[in-house]
Amino acid sequence: MALEEFLLNLIEDPVDHGPLLYLSHEGILYNPRRRVAYEVRDSIPVLLPDEARAVNDEEHDKYVKDPLARATGTTS
């Protein structure tokens, strides 16, 4: 199940407080500035810094170029 639009407009990275990329088909929220991915479990974003996983260069390129990625926050 995808995250609701209302929630996507509120979500930001818990560390740098910037917008994230939501990749619903990957089940993640991605911060391209910090290169970390947060898992979305059962439609619940797990935005705990200790739970974030590092993303390699190949994954980074894939995520930022994904046409289905949606930016979170009020600037989207």
Backbone as CSV, one residue per row, in Angstrom:
resi,resn,N_x,N_y,N_z,CA_x,CA_y,CA_z,C_x,C_y,C_z
1,MET,0.840,-1.174,0.000,0.000,0.000,0.000,0.891,1.245,0.000
2,ALA,0.565,2.208,-0.806,1.348,3.434,-0.930,1.037,4.405,0.208
3,LEU,1.969,5.302,0.428,1.763,6.334,1.437,0.778,7.372,0.917
4,GLU,-0.004,7.937,1.808,-1.006,8.922,1.414,-0.361,10.274,1.125
5,GLU,-0.982,11.019,0.235,-0.482,12.329,-0.188,-0.269,13.273,1.000
6,PHE,-1.205,13.283,1.932,-1.090,14.147,3.108,0.198,13.854,3.866
7,LEU,0.488,12.582,4.082,1.694,12.180,4.804,2.949,12.536,4.013
8,LEU,2.925,12.319,2.713,4.079,12.643,1.878,4.432,14.130,1.930
9,ASN,3.429,14.982,2.079,3.680,16.417,2.165,4.333,16.811,3.483
10,LEU,4.259,15.957,4.495,4.820,16.260,5.811,6.201,15.641,6.050
11,ILE,6.503,14.560,5.364,7.724,13.794,5.635,8.969,14.557,5.207
12,GLU,9.974,14.520,6.099,11.293,15.048,5.791,12.325,14.149,6.452
13,ASP,13.568,14.307,6.042,14.632,13.500,6.639,14.812,13.915,8.102
14,PRO,14.902,12.945,9.009,15.029,13.282,10.426,16.388,13.875,10.800
15,VAL,17.383,13.747,9.929,18.719,14.257,10.245,18.945,15.645,9.646
16,ASP,18.763,15.788,8.329,19.024,17.097,7.714,17.755,17.904,7.438
17,HIS,16.610,17.345,7.739,15.301,18.011,7.626,14.950,18.462,6.212
18,GLY,15.557,17.823,5.219,15.261,18.129,3.833,14.282,17.121,3.254
19,PRO,13.830,17.363,2.022,12.898,16.452,1.363,13.551,15.117,1.016
20,LEU,12.714,14.126,0.839,13.145,12.779,0.459,12.518,12.421,-0.880
21,LEU,13.018,11.391,-1.506,12.373,10.821,-2.688,11.622,9.575,-2.244
22,TYR,10.347,9.521,-2.582,9.543,8.344,-2.265,9.480,7.471,-3.501
23,LEU,9.966,6.238,-3.359,9.931,5.260,-4.436,9.024,4.127,-3.971
24,SER,7.748,4.267,-4.247,6.761,3.309,-3.728,7.028,1.891,-4.213
25,HIS,7.459,1.742,-5.462,7.725,0.403,-6.018,8.968,-0.237,-5.395
26,GLU,9.838,0.566,-4.777,11.013,0.042,-4.082,10.743,-0.104,-2.583
27,GLY,9.686,0.547,-2.112,9.356,0.506,-0.689,10.328,1.287,0.172
28,ILE,10.806,2.422,-0.382,11.768,3.230,0.372,11.490,4.724,0.249
29,LEU,12.043,5.454,1.199,12.198,6.899,1.130,13.701,7.130,1.059
30,TYR,14.148,7.915,0.084,15.580,8.060,-0.173,16.029,9.501,-0.025
31,ASN,17.147,9.695,0.689,17.756,11.015,0.816,18.996,11.041,-0.077
32,PRO,18.919,11.730,-1.228,20.069,11.758,-2.137,21.236,12.594,-1.613
33,ARG,20.986,13.514,-0.690,22.056,14.337,-0.139,22.946,13.524,0.805
34,ARG,22.333,12.674,1.597,23.055,11.842,2.561,23.302,10.431,2.035
35,ARG,22.637,10.089,0.922,22.731,8.761,0.308,22.349,7.646,1.273
36,VAL,21.182,7.828,1.885,20.633,6.796,2.760,19.184,6.530,2.368
37,ALA,18.765,5.286,2.569,17.393,4.875,2.271,16.717,4.426,3.561
38,TYR,15.469,4.866,3.715,14.639,4.452,4.841,13.567,3.513,4.309
39,GLU,13.353,2.428,4.992,12.363,1.439,4.578,10.951,1.916,4.908
40,VAL,10.005,1.515,4.070,8.584,1.722,4.346,8.014,0.335,4.594
41,ARG,7.588,0.086,5.826,7.058,-1.232,6.213,5.566,-1.140,6.470
42,ASP,4.792,-1.915,5.740,3.339,-1.929,5.913,2.764,-0.523,5.896
43,SER,3.205,0.285,4.940,2.770,1.671,4.752,3.180,2.599,5.895
44,ILE,4.186,2.193,6.654,4.691,3.029,7.745,6.155,3.351,7.457
45,PRO,6.480,4.638,7.254,7.872,4.990,7.021,8.688,4.851,8.302
46,VAL,9.802,4.137,8.208,10.682,3.930,9.358,11.815,4.955,9.238
47,LEU,11.586,6.124,9.809,12.518,7.234,9.673,13.440,7.351,10.882
48,LEU,14.033,6.250,11.239,14.992,6.223,12.340,16.397,6.216,11.747
49,PRO,17.238,7.171,12.127,18.589,7.217,11.555,19.360,5.901,11.704
50,ASP,19.167,5.209,12.808,19.873,3.937,13.011,19.358,2.824,12.099
51,GLU,18.172,2.992,11.548,17.575,1.975,10.664,17.858,2.265,9.186
52,ALA,18.384,3.446,8.880,18.670,3.805,7.488,19.823,2.959,6.966
53,ARG,19.780,2.678,5.662,20.878,1.926,5.060,21.592,2.807,4.038
54,ALA,22.895,2.620,3.963,23.699,3.356,2.998,23.381,2.875,1.586
55,VAL,23.470,3.797,0.635,23.175,3.497,-0.765,24.449,3.692,-1.577
56,ASN,24.758,2.717,-2.432,25.960,2.823,-3.268,25.698,3.710,-4.488
57,ASP,26.746,3.990,-5.251,26.641,4.890,-6.407,25.631,4.398,-7.445
58,GLU,25.627,3.091,-7.696,24.703,2.523,-8.689,23.248,2.713,-8.263
59,GLU,22.967,2.415,-7.002,21.605,2.609,-6.490,21.222,4.089,-6.509
60,HIS,22.145,4.943,-6.112,21.887,6.388,-6.094,21.445,6.860,-7.474
61,ASP,22.216,6.507,-8.491,21.880,6.911,-9.858,20.514,6.392,-10.268
62,LYS,20.236,5.155,-9.922,18.943,4.544,-10.248,17.797,5.310,-9.574
63,TYR,17.960,5.631,-8.296,16.892,6.296,-7.546,16.651,7.728,-8.012
64,VAL,17.708,8.500,-8.244,17.502,9.908,-8.620,17.003,10.054,-10.051
65,LYS,17.226,9.047,-10.883,16.757,9.101,-12.270,15.406,8.411,-12.466
66,ASP,14.863,7.845,-11.413,13.607,7.096,-11.510,12.451,8.044,-11.804
67,PRO,11.759,7.841,-12.933,10.650,8.739,-13.281,9.443,8.597,-12.347
68,LEU,9.383,7.530,-11.580,8.266,7.323,-10.655,8.533,7.889,-9.260
69,ALA,9.767,8.382,-9.031,10.112,8.948,-7.728,9.320,10.220,-7.496
70,ARG,8.882,10.410,-6.254,8.092,11.586,-5.897,8.759,12.259,-4.709
71,ALA,9.005,13.554,-4.814,9.624,14.299,-3.720,8.616,14.509,-2.600
72,THR,9.107,14.411,-1.369,8.258,14.656,-0.212,8.410,16.112,0.217
73,GLY,7.612,16.495,1.179,7.690,17.840,1.726,6.795,18.814,0.981
74,THR,6.704,19.981,1.516,5.809,20.992,0.937,6.338,21.605,-0.347
75,THR,7.604,21.361,-0.670,8.179,21.907,-1.894,7.890,21.045,-3.105
76,SER,7.260,19.898,-2.916,7.011,18.991,-4.044,5.817,19.422,-4.858
